[in-house]
């Protein structure tokens, strides 16, 4: 039996869903050629990875994305929070969707609207 998702839950007790993710897109290459910084391109990648997983009925953690992009979880967290504040958009991370951890909660997001 799979328990309700919660902060710090062991991955052995969490259902896994295979997904297909785009690590390098045509847009990434175009942005690089256009002179965008690696930070700006990485932010777009981070948002894209979370969104692609969500569209396939799966959720990624900050740790998952950090592993895929070879960055720290702190970098992922910081860029996700900056993106949500600057764009007024919700990034479907596991923490946001399940309202767990230190992620910006859906309540705070809705109240901010």
FENKAVEN-V332074 format. One record per backbone hydrogen bond with DSSP energy under -1.0 kcal/mol. NH is the residue of the N-H (numbers start at 0). CO is the residue of the C=O. If there is no record, write none. Layout:
BEGIN
[[NH | CO] [NH | CO]]
END
This chain:
BEGIN
[[8 | 5] [12 | 9] [13 | 10] [28 | 24] [29 | 25] [30 | 26] [31 | 27] [32 | 28] [33 | 29] [34 | 31] [35 | 30] [40 | 36] [41 | 37] [42 | 38] [43 | 39] [44 | 40] [45 | 41] [46 | 42] [47 | 43] [48 | 44] [49 | 45] [50 | 46] [51 | 47] [52 | 48] [53 | 49] [54 | 50] [56 | 53] [57 | 52] [64 | 60] [65 | 61] [66 | 62] [67 | 63] [68 | 64] [70 | 65] [75 | 71] [76 | 72] [77 | 73] [78 | 74] [79 | 75] [80 | 76] [81 | 77] [82 | 78] [83 | 79] [84 | 80] [85 | 81] [86 | 82] [87 | 83] [92 | 90] [93 | 59] [96 | 92] [97 | 93] [99 | 94] [108 | 104] [109 | 105] [110 | 106] [111 | 107] [112 | 109]]
END
